[in-house]
Amino acid sequence: MSENCVFCKIISRELPSTKVYEDEDVLAFRDINPQADVHFLIIPKSHIESLAHVDTSHAALLGKIMTLASVLAEKEGSINGFRTIVNTGEVGRQDVFHLHVHVLGGDKALPAMIYKRS
């Protein structure tokens, strides 16, 4: 746990969240500023700063997170697909430096992720 990390404070219940799923390894909760009808985050309970900070010892945890993304997306109402986003570092526009996977979906098509630059 990192004492200044917002997500670590959510894990320790110092800050509130609307839980979607929890087990000994991960917590999934609704995004406080949803960008789609379905928008939740899946985070590891261990503090990992970003995807750039994982190694082979994290393979099972990452596999669990990606498997849960599919199961939870459908449970939350994304039956025709969903998007997963992992922002990494400054260039990747990561705002909270605790690894997290955004899962977005619902029943409406999502906009294009990135537009080509001219």
Secondary structure as UniProt FT lines:
FT   TURN            3..4
FT   HELIX           6..11
FT   TURN            12..13
FT   STRAND          19..22
FT   STRAND          26..30
FT   STRAND          38..44
FT   HELIX           51..53
FT   HELIX           56..58
FT   HELIX           59..75
FT   TURN            76..77
FT   TURN            79..80
FT   STRAND          82..85
FT   TURN            89..93
FT   STRAND          101..105
//
